[in-house]
Each structure stands twice: as C-alpha cells, then as structure tokens.
Amino acid sequence: MIIGSATANIDDNLKKADDANDAAAVANNGVKDINSDNKLTPNEKLSLKRLYDSDVLKHDFDIKQLTSMSLPTADIDLALSNLTTFTAKYFVNMDITEEVDRQALNKVFNDFDNADKAVEGLFNGAVQQVANNAKEAGDDAKQSAGQAQEASEEAKNNAQQALSNITVVDSKVTKLSGSTTAQFNTLNNGYQEVISTVNNMTISNRNLALGTATAVTMTGENRSNQVQVAYKFSSVIPLGTVVTVSFDVSSSTGVGDFTMQFYGGEPDGKPASSWQIISECSLVNGTKHVSVTLTTDSDHLHVRPRLDFATGTVTVSNFIISESSKEVNWTPAPEDLASQTDITASINNIHLGVKNADSSTATFNMNSDTILLDANKIIFSGNTSILDGTIGTAKIANAAINDAKISNLNGNKIVAGSITAEQLNANDIIANVINGKTINGITITTPNLQLGTNGILSEDWSLNQATSLFNPKKGSGTMTLTQGLLATSGTLSRWWSNDGGYWYGIGDDGSKIKNGSNQVGDNYGAGYAQHNIFDSKGNTLLRTYMDATGLYMNSGGTAAVNTVLTQQGLTTTNINALGTINGASLITNGWVDAGLSNGHGVRIGQQTIQSHNSQNIYFNGDDNKQSVTLHAKAIVQSSQLSRKKDIKPLDPDYAMKVIRDSDMYGYRYNEESPTEPLHYSGIIDDVNGIPQFKMPEEFISEDRTGRNDGNTVAFLVEALKQADKRIGILEGMMNRD
C-alpha cells in the first residue's frame, strides 16, 4: 500500500514553497531583530511583499487541499484576511519609509505560518484516516472469521449431547459456517480490493503544465478547427504515462464544440508527439468542469485547445495535468513559484539598523549604488571629502565656505562685492549694471534694454479672437527677439463660419480639418515679413512673403510662386471674381486660357473652343458627373477626306446584323422629372455584370460613357440600302410569277 506516501508526495511538491517560507521567515526575523526602530523602508517593503505573495499562493493551495477532504477552511481564511488587512496600507506606496508596529507585523505573519502548518496536519490526518479505515475493514473481516470458527467447534461438541437435535444443530452450524464464510469472503475481497486500488493508485498533485495561473482565452470565429497555443509542460511526458487532466471551460454563449488535445505539430518532430485527444464536449453557456484520466500514446510537450463553430468568448482555467490516476486540485507548477534565488535576493536587499546604548535607533540602508542614513543627528568628525556626489535639499547654519561652485543659488538676501553666475533667480535685483547670459524675471523695468549681439528676448503668446471678426484666429506659442530678428512659432487654428461654424486646421491635401490646427512660424526683419503654415510632417505647406518689391504667395515653400502682386500688376494661376471684372482684356492675344497649368485645359476665343491637349471636351454639371443638354441650331460633324485614313467600305450584311443585335428603349435621366418627355436610343449597361440591354460596341464611344450617333447613322443607311435591295429582288421574283 502507498497511501502513506501521499503526504510525502504532496510535501515534495511544496518543498520549494516551504523552503521559500523558511528563508522568508529567516529574513523576516532578521528584519525584526535588527530594525527595532519601527520604520518600514522601501527595500523591506519589497521583501515583505514577496513574502506576502508567497503566503497568498500557499493559502490558495491550502484551500484546495482542505476542500478536497471536506475539512474546514475558516482558520486559514482568517489568518490571510488579518495578514492582508494589516499589510495592505504599506503596499500602496512602495517608495516611502513608513512607521510600523514591528510586534504586530511579526504577529500577523507568524499567525499565518501557524495556520498553514495546521492545515498540513489536518490534511495529513485525513489521508492517514483513509488508510486506517482500510486496515480496520481488514481486521474486522479476520475477527468475523475467527468467531465463525469458534461457533462451529461449539456446535460440534453440543451435537454429541443431543442426538435428537443433531440435524437441527448441524443445520445451524452449516448455516452459520456458510454465512460466516460468505461474510469473511466479502470483507476479505473488499479489503484486498482496497489494498489493490491503493497500491495501483498514483497520486501526485505536481502540475506538469507551466503558467496555468493565467487562463487561456479564445474568441470564437464560428469556423471549424480553430486552434490556439495553450500551455507547455515543464518536461516531455513520455509515451505510456498515466496522467489525469482537469480544467474548467467557460463560454459566454454556449455555442460550439470544444476539444482539448495534445500538440502534434512540434517543430522538427521533437518530441514525436501526436494529436491525441484529451477531451471533447459541447460548450455550455457558463462553466463546465472536465476531468479525464488517460495513458499517453506518444511523447507530449504541449496542449492546444480547439474550437469548432464556436462563438463568443471561451476561457480555459484551473488547468492541471498530473502524473496521477485520480483528479487532484489545481496548483501552480513549482517553477511558477518564487525560487530560492528570489528569496536570497530579497534577503540581500534587507537594510541594516543601528541601535545605540541609550536605546535610540537609526537606520542604515545600503545597496550597490546608494547609502541611506536616517537619524535625528549625523556628525562627521575629522576630514571629510565628497569626491563626486549631489547634496539634495539641505540647510547649513552659519557656514563659512571659502570656495564653492554653485549652479543654482536661491536666497532672501545675498551680500557680495561681485556675483558671477550662469543663472541667478531673485525677487528683486537692484544694480547699476547686470551682465548675464539668461535673466528671468516677472517684471523688468529699464529705460534702455540692450541685448547685445547674442542676446535673446523670449515671450509666450496666446491668441483667441472673437468669431465675429474677419478671419479670426486662436492659438499659442513663443516669440523671440534675437540679432534684430523677431520670430514667432506656435499652433494656430482658423474659424470657418459655414456649416454651423467651427475652428479648423489645414490638412496636407489643403482640406479643412475640423477642430484641427497647424504649426506656424513667422519672421519679421528690416524690410520683409514671412508667414509659414506647416503640414503634419513639418514641411512648409503655405508661405506668404512680403517686402518692398511685392507680395509673394506659394505652396510648399519652394522658389516657384503661385501668386505675385507687384507694381507691374497681379500674376496668378486662377482668378475668382466676387463681382464683374471691368477694364482691359485679360490676355492681349484675344484668347482666354483655363486650366492649362495641369495640361488638360481649354482655350476660348475667335469663335473657337480649343482642347489644350487635343483630347475630348466634356459638358458636365456642377458635380462633374451629370451631363447637360446642348441647345444649338445644328451640330455639324467633321467628315473631310483630308482628315481620314484606313478608309474601308461598310459591309451591308454586317450592317444588317449589327442593327438586328440592337435594342432601342425610351427613358428619362435620373435628374429629370416624370413630366419631361422620354428620350429614345440604345442603353450602355454600366451597372450589371452581364449586360441586360443590347448595345453594339460599334454604337458606343471610346470611353464607353456615350453613344456614337455618327456610327449609328452609317449602319442604318447601309442596312436600309441592303433592305431596299432585297425588297427589289423579292418584288422582281413576285412579278415573274
């Protein structure tokens, strides 16, 4: 029987946690003995926080042990509650030193340790009771067999004294013997069954999976074979190992199927694992507990859950796989608990304390880069040198300093024959001459402020103009005056009065960005002013430059300009008139150009509309999509021989075929009202993938947006000629008859 070893197995699994507890206890005792000044420093808080986190893990494991044996949990719950209540306030700010009652602090940690040890005793006692009950069952069976044998002997002796009742006596003895034998066999078989079951049972609560304190969450995609990596084992589980796997699977919808399986796709086939299924089930709207005992059919190193047509959120928690023939409660893998190295590192960070003969205490804290002295008075006697260091906030009474280099000096009163400093801050400075690289003051009153050749005068600006003004602005930034140049920079927004009104910035493409802004920069010097608006990448988006020669505006900050206003006149690429433009013609040659800068413009003049690049000209509405109706006395199409090539006759039969393949319809355009008359022509189907309206390619324009009526007329003429010819032939045939 190995029931007695169950406790040992559990103790082995907790060895690291117990070692951590012992080491932390030693560390805690060291802190208690040395730091009797009731001050809890940041380093000590860190050590206590690790010890507290270790106790929380122990508590969770204790609860699972007690619950599995139906044992009470009130004592260990109370111990953790008291520990949490006492220590929580010290973990709020880990960077400060706080007063603490050492005796109370040690008590709550010691109380928890005692409660934890009591749990171990209760659990071990419960396991031992299982073994004792099995032994008592066997002893009872043996005792019953002995009593049956004694009764049989007594019956035989009595049979000689009463021959008349021999049959009855013998019957009783036989019945008693048979009943006793049956009872003995039953008890003996049960006893042997208990022995066999316990001997063949392997109980280990060592979780072979790592990181199981974190649940695995999947979002169902309503498809088959949706898999996700879950947990890796601490080492390969060999082929033929009996393991028990248990976990909880939760679903927010209860839709779909869930499969837990070993991962058979290990890289390079190492280990040579298979996709062995652990468990298959349908999801429920809630939580389902799964526990399976199986024998591995290959080496395994991972598990990977799979969803089939699942929706919602699916969560796998409390996952444990143990080399056990029965389910055990969830515990984290030993690798997930604090190691001895972590505890040792915490001990090394515990600070030292100093206790004086008069019972006063002081704190001495030392690590690799800091030494902290915390006492009411610190006296350095003898020559003291600070080779390289920084003294923070300090007060020195009646100090005589022969020579010092001070970067910043703040004082109510400074009396000196001469002060030379990189930076001097004072509420009031009265002097005939002040020379300094940087002077910061709330108010500077002087009849003459000279910055010199390298001086800088800086001031922050803020602007928020009323929206009732013309082209209002708001923003903020900085203005600097240096070397005779006034420069401003900052962030600026403009007001747009349409669409309800809003502040906007200008996008990189020139569009209005609602509630946006731009970085801006201005420069003012003798004889010129420059204004810049920058894009999101910091490049110049728009620039206006003004000097005595004129006003120049361009986009992109390049040398080329879009608009120039000089004494000679206005040069620009586009003019939008708010009213009538009176005066001389815009262009002296009698032509008006529009859109030539992009290579796709037109020229109007001399009774002619010219396409700048000899391409098609379109007559569209304001949205540039709807076509408009042209009204004219007549439209004459060019058909001069001198402008044609590749001339070929139109085959009459081909013309007849194209006409037969054409469908003509009446219709109205989308923008027309139902009262307008119908138009009639073929329809170009640009909506359906398979055209629903017949329109021969010969009747469609090259850009497939309109019909070519010239082609239509040509095909109709040839078709009519061919029809007339065939009618003449038929008439001749009829006349001969």
C-alpha positions in Angstrom: 0.0 0.0 0.0 1.2 3.6 -0.8 -1.5 5.6 0.9 1.0 6.6 3.5 3.2 8.2 0.8 0.5 10.5 -0.4 1.6 13.0 2.2 5.2 12.7 1.2 4.3 13.4 -2.5 2.4 16.5 -1.6 5.2 17.6 0.7 7.7 17.1 -2.1 5.6 19.3 -4.4 5.5 22.1 -1.8 9.2 21.8 -0.9 10.1 24.9 -2.8 7.3 26.8 -1.3 8.3 25.6 2.2 11.9 26.5 1.6 10.8 29.9 0.4 8.7 30.3 3.5 11.6 29.3 5.8 14.0 31.6 4.0 11.5 34.4 4.1 10.9 33.7 7.8 14.6 34.0 8.5 14.6 37.2 6.5 11.7 38.5 8.5 13.3 37.5 11.8 16.4 39.3 10.7 14.4 42.4 9.9 12.6 42.1 13.3 15.8 41.7 15.3 17.8 44.4 13.6 15.1 47.1 12.8 13.5 47.7 16.1 13.0 51.4 15.2 9.5 50.6 13.8 10.4 52.1 10.4 9.5 50.2 7.2 11.7 51.2 4.3 11.2 50.6 0.6 13.6 47.7 0.4 12.0 46.0 3.4 8.6 46.6 1.8 9.7 44.8 -1.3 10.9 41.8 0.7 7.6 41.7 2.7 5.6 42.0 -0.5 7.3 38.9 -1.9 6.7 37.0 1.4 3.0 38.1 1.3 2.6 36.9 -2.3 4.1 33.6 -1.4 1.6 33.3 1.5 -1.3 34.0 -0.9 -0.2 31.1 -3.1 0.1 28.9 0.0 -3.4 29.9 1.1 -4.9 29.0 -2.3 -3.2 25.6 -2.2 -4.4 25.0 1.4 -8.0 25.8 0.5 -7.9 23.3 -2.3 -6.5 20.6 0.0 -9.0 21.2 2.7 -11.9 21.4 0.3 -10.9 18.1 -1.3 -11.1 16.3 2.1 -14.2 18.3 3.3 -12.2 20.0 6.0 -13.0 23.5 7.4 -11.2 26.5 5.9 -12.1 29.2 8.4 -8.8 29.4 10.2 -6.6 29.8 7.2 -9.0 32.3 5.6 -9.0 34.4 8.8 -5.2 34.3 9.0 -4.8 35.6 5.4 -7.5 38.2 6.0 -5.7 39.5 9.0 -2.4 39.5 7.1 -3.9 41.3 4.2 -5.7 43.9 6.3 -2.5 44.8 8.2 -0.1 44.9 5.3 -2.2 46.4 2.5 -1.7 50.0 3.6 2.1 49.6 3.4 2.0 48.3 -0.2 0.1 51.4 -1.5 3.3 53.4 -1.9 6.4 51.2 -2.1 8.8 54.1 -2.4 8.5 55.8 1.0 9.5 54.9 4.6 6.6 54.5 7.0 6.1 53.9 10.7 5.1 50.3 11.6 4.3 48.3 14.7 7.0 45.6 14.5 5.4 43.3 17.0 2.0 43.4 15.2 3.7 42.9 11.8 5.6 39.8 13.0 2.4 38.5 14.7 0.3 38.5 11.5 3.0 36.7 9.5 3.6 34.2 12.4 -0.2 33.6 12.8 -0.4 32.8 9.1 2.6 30.4 9.3 0.9 28.6 12.3 -2.4 28.3 10.4 -0.6 27.0 7.3 1.2 24.3 9.4 -2.2 23.4 11.0 -3.6 22.8 7.5 -0.8 20.4 6.8 -1.6 18.5 10.0 -5.3 18.3 9.2 -4.7 17.2 5.7 -2.2 14.5 6.6 -4.5 13.3 9.4 -7.4 12.9 6.9 -5.2 11.0 4.5 -4.0 8.7 7.3 -7.6 8.1 8.3 -8.3 6.7 4.9 -5.5 4.2 5.4 -6.7 3.4 8.9 -10.2 2.7 7.7 -9.0 0.3 5.2 -6.9 -1.5 7.8 -9.9 -1.7 10.2 -12.0 -3.2 7.5 -9.5 -6.0 7.1 -9.2 -6.5 10.8 -13.0 -6.8 11.2 -13.0 -9.4 8.4 -10.4 -11.5 10.2 -12.2 -11.2 13.6 -15.5 -12.4 12.0 -13.7 -15.4 10.5 -12.4 -16.4 14.0 -15.8 -16.0 15.6 -17.3 -18.3 12.9 -14.7 -21.0 13.6 -15.3 -20.9 17.4 -19.1 -21.2 16.8 -18.5 -24.2 14.6 -16.4 -26.1 17.2 -19.0 -25.4 19.9 -21.8 -26.7 17.7 -20.0 -29.9 17.1 -19.5 -30.6 20.8 -23.1 -29.9 21.6 -24.2 -32.3 18.8 -22.9 -35.3 20.8 -25.1 -34.4 23.8 -28.4 -34.1 21.9 -28.7 -36.6 19.1 -32.4 -35.9 18.5 -31.5 -32.3 17.6 -28.4 -33.2 15.6 -30.0 -32.3 12.3 -31.1 -29.0 13.6 -27.8 -28.3 15.3 -25.9 -29.4 12.2 -28.2 -27.3 10.1 -27.5 -24.3 12.3 -23.8 -25.0 12.2 -23.8 -25.4 8.5 -25.8 -22.3 8.0 -23.6 -20.4 10.4 -20.5 -21.6 8.7 -21.8 -20.7 5.2 -22.9 -17.3 6.3 -19.7 -16.6 8.1 -17.6 -17.8 5.2 -19.6 -15.6 2.9 -19.1 -12.6 5.2 -15.4 -13.3 5.5 -15.0 -13.7 1.8 -16.9 -10.4 1.2 -14.9 -8.5 3.7 -11.6 -10.1 2.6 -12.4 -9.3 -1.0 -13.2 -5.7 -0.1 -10.1 -5.5 2.0 -8.0 -6.9 -0.9 -9.8 -4.5 -3.3 -8.9 -1.6 -1.1 -5.3 -2.8 -0.9 -5.2 -3.3 -4.7 -6.8 0.0 -5.6 -4.5 1.9 -3.3 -1.4 0.0 -4.4 -2.2 0.7 -8.1 -3.1 4.3 -7.4 -0.6 7.0 -8.2 -1.4 10.3 -6.5 0.7 13.4 -7.4 -0.5 17.0 -7.4 2.6 18.3 -9.2 1.3 20.3 -12.1 3.3 19.4 -15.1 2.0 22.5 -17.1 3.6 25.9 -16.8 1.9 29.2 -16.4 -1.5 27.8 -15.6 -2.3 30.7 -13.2 -3.2 32.6 -16.4 -6.3 31.4 -18.1 -6.4 30.8 -21.9 -9.0 33.0 -23.6 -10.2 32.4 -27.2 -12.8 34.3 -29.3 -15.0 32.0 -31.3 -14.9 32.7 -35.1 -17.7 30.3 -36.0 -15.5 28.1 -38.0 -14.0 24.6 -37.8 -10.6 23.7 -36.4 -9.9 27.0 -34.7 -6.8 26.2 -32.5 -4.6 28.2 -30.2 -1.4 27.5 -28.3 -2.1 27.0 -24.6 0.4 25.5 -22.0 3.8 24.0 -22.3 5.0 21.2 -19.9 8.0 21.5 -17.6 9.4 18.5 -19.4 8.4 15.9 -22.0 5.7 13.5 -20.8 6.8 10.1 -22.1 4.8 7.5 -24.0 2.7 5.2 -21.8 2.4 7.6 -18.9 -0.9 7.6 -16.9 -2.0 11.2 -16.4 -5.1 12.9 -15.1 -6.1 16.2 -16.8 -8.7 18.5 -15.3 -9.8 22.1 -16.1 -12.8 24.4 -16.3 -14.0 25.6 -19.7 -16.4 28.6 -19.8 -18.4 30.1 -22.7 -20.2 33.3 -22.9 -22.7 31.9 -25.5 -22.7 28.1 -25.1 -22.4 27.7 -28.9 -20.0 25.3 -30.5 -17.8 22.3 -29.6 -14.6 22.3 -27.5 -11.7 19.8 -27.8 -8.6 19.7 -25.6 -5.7 17.8 -27.3 -2.0 17.3 -27.2 0.0 19.3 -29.7 1.2 17.0 -32.5 3.0 19.7 -34.6 6.2 20.1 -32.6 9.0 21.7 -34.6 11.2 19.2 -36.4 9.1 16.4 -34.8 10.8 16.8 -31.5 9.3 15.3 -29.5 7.5 13.0 -31.9 4.1 13.9 -30.5 0.6 13.1 -31.7 -2.7 15.0 -31.8 -4.0 12.7 -29.0 -7.5 14.0 -27.9 -7.8 14.5 -24.2 -11.5 15.5 -24.0 -14.3 16.5 -26.4 -17.5 18.2 -25.3 -20.2 20.7 -26.4 -19.9 24.2 -24.8 -22.5 25.4 -22.3 -23.5 28.9 -21.5 -21.5 29.1 -18.3 -18.7 26.9 -16.9 -18.2 23.1 -17.3 -15.7 21.1 -15.3 -13.7 18.4 -17.2 -11.6 15.6 -15.7 -10.0 12.8 -17.7 -7.5 10.0 -16.8 -5.7 8.5 -19.8 -2.5 6.9 -21.0 -0.3 8.9 -23.4 0.1 7.4 -26.8 3.3 9.3 -27.6 5.7 11.8 -26.1 4.0 15.1 -25.4 5.2 18.7 -24.6 2.2 21.0 -25.2 -1.6 21.1 -25.1 -3.6 23.1 -27.6 -7.4 23.7 -27.3 -9.6 23.6 -30.4 -13.0 25.2 -31.2 -15.4 24.1 -33.8 -18.1 26.6 -34.9 -17.9 28.4 -31.5 -19.0 32.0 -30.9 -18.4 34.4 -28.0 -15.6 34.2 -25.5 -14.2 30.8 -24.4 -11.9 30.6 -21.4 -9.9 27.6 -20.1 -8.9 28.0 -16.4 -7.6 25.9 -13.4 -5.7 23.6 -15.9 -3.7 20.9 -14.2 -2.1 17.7 -15.7 -0.5 15.4 -13.2 1.1 12.0 -13.2 -1.8 10.7 -11.2 -4.6 8.1 -11.6 -7.1 10.4 -10.0 -8.1 14.0 -10.2 -6.2 16.4 -7.9 -6.9 20.0 -7.1 -5.3 22.8 -9.2 -1.9 24.1 -8.0 0.7 26.0 -10.0 3.8 24.3 -11.2 6.8 24.6 -8.8 8.6 26.6 -11.5 5.9 29.2 -11.2 6.5 29.9 -7.5 9.3 32.1 -6.1 12.6 30.3 -6.2 15.3 30.1 -3.5 17.3 32.6 -5.6 14.5 35.1 -5.5 14.3 34.8 -1.7 18.1 35.1 -1.4 18.0 38.3 -3.5 15.3 39.7 -1.2 17.4 38.9 1.9 20.3 40.7 0.3 18.2 43.8 -0.1 17.2 44.0 3.5 18.6 47.1 5.1 20.7 47.3 8.3 19.8 49.0 11.5 21.9 50.6 14.3 20.9 50.6 18.0 22.7 52.9 20.4 23.5 52.4 24.1 20.7 54.9 25.1 18.2 52.7 23.2 17.8 55.2 20.4 17.8 53.8 16.9 18.9 54.8 13.5 18.5 53.3 10.0 21.4 52.5 7.8 20.4 51.3 4.3 23.0 50.2 1.8 22.8 48.7 -1.7 25.0 48.7 -4.8 24.6 52.4 -5.5 23.0 54.1 -2.5 23.8 54.6 1.2 20.9 56.0 3.3 21.5 57.4 6.9 18.2 58.1 8.7 18.8 59.7 12.1 17.9 62.8 14.1 21.6 64.0 14.0 24.5 62.9 11.9 28.0 64.1 12.9 31.1 63.7 10.7 34.3 64.2 12.7 37.6 64.7 11.1 38.5 65.5 7.5 35.5 64.6 5.3 35.7 64.5 1.5 32.9 64.2 -1.0 34.7 63.3 -4.2 31.7 63.1 -6.6 28.2 63.5 -5.3 25.0 65.5 -5.1 23.5 67.0 -1.8 19.7 67.4 -2.1 17.6 69.7 0.0 19.8 70.8 2.9 20.1 73.6 5.5 23.5 74.8 6.7 23.5 77.2 9.6 26.4 79.8 9.9 28.5 78.1 7.3 31.8 79.6 6.2 32.5 78.4 2.7 35.9 79.6 1.3 35.4 78.5 -2.2 32.4 76.8 -3.9 30.9 76.2 -7.4 27.2 76.6 -7.1 25.0 76.0 -10.2 21.8 77.5 -8.6 21.7 79.8 -5.6 18.3 80.8 -4.0 18.3 83.2 -1.1 16.4 86.0 0.6 19.4 88.2 0.8 22.8 87.9 -0.8 25.6 90.5 0.0 28.6 90.3 -2.2 31.0 92.6 -3.9 30.7 90.7 -7.1 28.5 87.8 -8.3 29.3 85.8 -11.3 26.7 83.1 -12.2 25.2 81.3 -15.1 21.7 81.7 -13.6 20.5 84.0 -10.8 16.9 83.9 -9.6 15.7 86.6 -7.2 12.6 88.5 -6.4 14.3 91.9 -6.5 17.7 92.8 -8.0 18.9 96.4 -7.8 22.2 97.1 -9.7 23.7 99.7 -11.9 24.8 97.1 -14.4 23.6 93.5 -14.9 25.5 91.2 -17.2 24.1 87.7 -17.7 23.5 85.0 -20.3 20.0 84.4 -19.0 17.8 86.8 -16.9 14.4 85.5 -15.8 12.1 88.0 -14.1 8.4 88.6 -13.6 8.9 92.4 -14.3 11.9 94.1 -15.8 11.8 97.9 -15.8 14.5 99.7 -17.6 14.7 102.8 -19.9 17.2 101.0 -22.1 17.4 97.3 -22.7 20.4 96.2 -24.8 20.6 92.5 -25.7 23.9 92.8 -27.4 24.9 90.7 -30.5 23.9 87.4 -28.9 21.1 88.3 -26.6 17.7 86.7 -26.7 14.3 88.1 -25.5 11.6 85.4 -25.3 7.9 85.7 -24.5 4.9 83.3 -24.8 1.9 84.5 -26.7 -1.8 83.4 -26.7 -4.5 84.4 -29.1 -8.3 83.8 -29.1 -10.1 86.2 -31.3 -13.8 86.7 -31.4 -15.5 84.7 -34.1 -17.4 87.9 -35.2 -14.2 89.3 -36.6 -13.0 88.8 -40.2 -10.9 85.6 -40.5 -10.4 85.1 -36.7 -7.6 83.0 -35.2 -6.7 81.3 -32.0 -3.6 79.6 -30.8 -0.5 79.9 -28.6 3.3 79.9 -29.0 6.5 81.7 -28.3 8.0 84.9 -29.6 11.8 85.5 -29.6 13.8 88.6 -30.4 17.5 88.0 -31.3 20.1 89.6 -33.5 17.5 92.1 -34.8 15.1 89.4 -36.0 11.6 88.9 -34.5 10.4 85.3 -34.9 7.2 83.6 -33.6 6.2 80.0 -33.6 3.3 78.0 -32.2 0.0 76.3 -33.0 -2.8 78.2 -34.8 -6.5 77.4 -35.8 -8.8 79.3 -38.1 -12.6 79.9 -38.0 -15.0 78.6 -40.6 -18.3 80.3 -40.4 -20.3 77.9 -42.6 -21.7 74.5 -41.5 -22.6 75.9 -38.1 -19.1 77.4 -37.6 -16.0 75.6 -36.3 -12.3 76.0 -35.7 -10.2 74.1 -38.2 -6.7 73.3 -39.4 -5.5 72.8 -42.9 -4.7 69.2 -44.0 -1.7 68.1 -46.0 -4.1 68.0 -49.0 -5.4 71.5 -48.4 -8.7 70.3 -46.9 -10.3 71.7 -43.7 -9.7 69.5 -40.6 -12.5 70.2 -38.1 -11.1 71.0 -34.6 -7.6 70.8 -36.1 -4.7 73.1 -36.0 -1.3 73.8 -37.7 2.2 74.6 -36.6 3.0 78.1 -37.8 6.1 80.2 -37.9 6.6 83.9 -38.8 9.8 86.0 -39.3 10.0 89.8 -39.2 13.1 91.7 -40.2 14.1 95.0 -41.7 12.2 95.4 -45.0 10.4 92.0 -45.0 7.9 89.7 -43.3 7.4 86.0 -43.8 4.4 83.8 -42.7 4.5 80.0 -42.9 2.0 77.2 -42.3 3.4 73.7 -41.9 1.9 70.3 -42.7 1.8 67.3 -40.4 5.4 66.3 -41.3 6.8 69.7 -40.5 7.2 70.8 -44.1 6.1 74.1 -45.4 2.5 73.9 -46.7 1.8 77.5 -47.5 4.0 80.6 -47.4 3.4 84.3 -47.9 6.5 86.6 -48.3 6.2 90.4 -48.4 8.9 93.0 -48.9 9.2 96.3 -50.8 9.1 94.7 -54.2 5.7 92.9 -53.7 3.6 90.2 -52.1 4.5 86.6 -53.0 2.4 83.6 -52.2 3.2 79.9 -52.9 2.5 76.4 -51.7 5.3 74.1 -50.4 7.8 76.9 -49.7 9.6 76.5 -53.0 11.1 79.2 -55.1 8.2 79.0 -57.6 5.2 81.2 -56.6 1.5 80.8 -57.3 0.6 84.5 -56.9 2.7 87.7 -57.2 1.4 91.2 -56.6 3.8 93.9 -57.6 3.8 97.4 -59.1 3.6 95.8 -62.6 0.4 94.0 -61.7 -1.1 90.7 -60.5 0.2 87.4 -61.7 -1.7 84.3 -60.6 -3.0 80.9 -61.9 -6.6 81.5 -61.0 -9.0 84.4 -60.5 -12.3 84.1 -58.8 -14.2 87.3 -59.2 -16.8 88.3 -56.5 -18.2 90.8 -59.0 -17.7 92.0 -62.5 -14.2 92.4 -63.8 -14.0 95.6 -65.8 -11.2 97.0 -67.8 -8.8 95.7 -70.4 -8.9 92.1 -71.6 -7.1 89.5 -69.5 -4.9 88.3 -72.4 -3.8 90.5 -75.2 -3.9 87.8 -78.0 -7.7 87.5 -77.7 -7.8 84.1 -76.1 -8.9 83.1 -72.6 -7.0 80.1 -71.1 -8.4 77.9 -68.4 -6.7 75.0 -66.6 -3.6 75.0 -68.9 -1.2 74.5 -65.9 -2.3 70.9 -65.5 -2.1 70.1 -69.2 -5.8 69.4 -69.6 -7.3 72.9 -70.1 -9.2 74.7 -72.9 -8.8 78.0 -74.7 -11.7 80.1 -75.8 -11.5 82.8 -78.4 -12.0 83.7 -82.1 -15.3 81.8 -82.3 -13.5 78.6 -81.2 -13.1 76.3 -78.2 -9.8 74.5 -78.3 -8.7 71.5 -76.3 -5.3 72.3 -75.0 -4.0 68.7 -75.5 -6.3 67.8 -78.4 -8.4 65.5 -76.3 -12.2 65.2 -75.8 -14.2 68.1 -74.4 -17.0 67.3 -72.0 -20.0 69.3 -71.0 -20.9 68.4 -67.4 -22.9 69.7 -64.5 -21.5 71.1 -61.2 -20.9 67.7 -59.8 -18.8 66.8 -62.8 -20.9 63.6 -63.3 -24.2 64.6 -64.8 -24.2 65.5 -68.5 -26.0 68.6 -69.7 -28.1 69.3 -72.7 -26.6 71.4 -75.5 -29.0 73.7 -77.4 -28.0 74.8 -80.9 -29.4 75.3 -84.3 -27.3 72.5 -85.6 -24.3 70.4 -84.8 -22.0 69.7 -87.8 -19.6 66.8 -87.5 -16.3 66.9 -89.4 -16.1 64.4 -92.2 -13.4 65.7 -94.6 -11.5 63.2 -96.6 -8.3 65.1 -95.9 -8.5 64.2 -92.3 -9.2 60.5 -92.8 -7.2 57.3 -93.3 -7.8 53.5 -93.3 -11.0 54.0 -95.3 -13.0 50.8 -95.8 -16.5 50.1 -97.1 -19.1 49.0 -94.6 -20.4 45.5 -95.4 -24.2 45.7 -95.9 -24.8 42.2 -94.4 -22.6 43.2 -91.4 -24.6 46.4 -91.0 -27.9 44.4 -91.1 -26.5 42.1 -88.3 -25.5 44.9 -86.1 -28.8 46.6 -86.5 -30.6 43.3 -85.7 -28.5 43.0 -82.5 -29.5 46.4 -81.2 -32.3 47.2 -78.8 -33.8 50.7 -78.5 -35.6 52.0 -75.4 -37.4 55.0 -74.1 -36.1 56.5 -70.8 -35.5 59.6 -68.7 -32.3 60.7 -67.0 -32.1 60.4 -63.2 -32.1 64.2 -62.7 -35.2 64.6 -64.9 -38.8 64.8 -63.6 -41.5 62.4 -64.6 -43.2 65.1 -66.6 -40.4 65.5 -69.1 -40.7 63.7 -72.4 -38.9 60.3 -72.9 -35.6 60.0 -74.8 -35.1 57.1 -77.2 -31.8 55.4 -78.0 -29.7 52.4 -77.1 -28.6 52.0 -73.5 -25.0 51.2 -72.4 -25.3 48.9 -69.4 -22.6 50.0 -66.9 -24.4 48.5 -63.9 -24.9 44.8 -64.4 -22.0 42.3 -64.7 -23.9 40.6 -67.6 -25.5 43.4 -69.7 -29.3 43.4 -69.6 -29.6 45.8 -72.6 -28.2 45.1 -76.1 -25.9 47.9 -77.3 -23.4 47.0 -80.1 -19.8 48.1 -79.5 -20.0 50.0 -82.8 -22.5 52.4 -81.3 -20.6 53.1 -78.1 -18.0 55.9 -77.6 -14.3 55.0 -76.9 -14.6 55.9 -73.2 -17.9 53.9 -73.0 -19.8 56.7 -71.5 -21.9 57.7 -74.5 -23.3 56.6 -77.8 -21.7 57.4 -81.3 -24.7 58.6 -83.3 -22.5 59.0 -86.4 -21.8 55.3 -86.4 -25.4 54.5 -85.8 -26.5 56.6 -88.9 -23.9 54.9 -91.1 -25.1 51.4 -90.1 -28.7 52.4 -90.6 -28.0 53.8 -94.1 -26.2 50.6 -95.2 -28.9 48.4 -93.6 -31.7 50.3 -95.3 -29.9 50.1 -98.7 -29.5 46.3 -98.2 -33.1 46.0 -97.2 -34.2 48.0 -100.2 -32.1 45.8 -102.4 -33.6 42.6 -101.0 -37.1 44.1 -101.3 -36.4 44.8 -105.0 -35.3 41.3 -105.6 -38.4 39.9 -103.9 -40.6 42.2 -106.0 -38.9 41.0 -109.2 -39.5 37.4 -108.2 -43.1 38.0 -107.4 -43.7 39.8 -110.8 -42.3 36.9 -112.7 -44.8 34.5 -111.1 
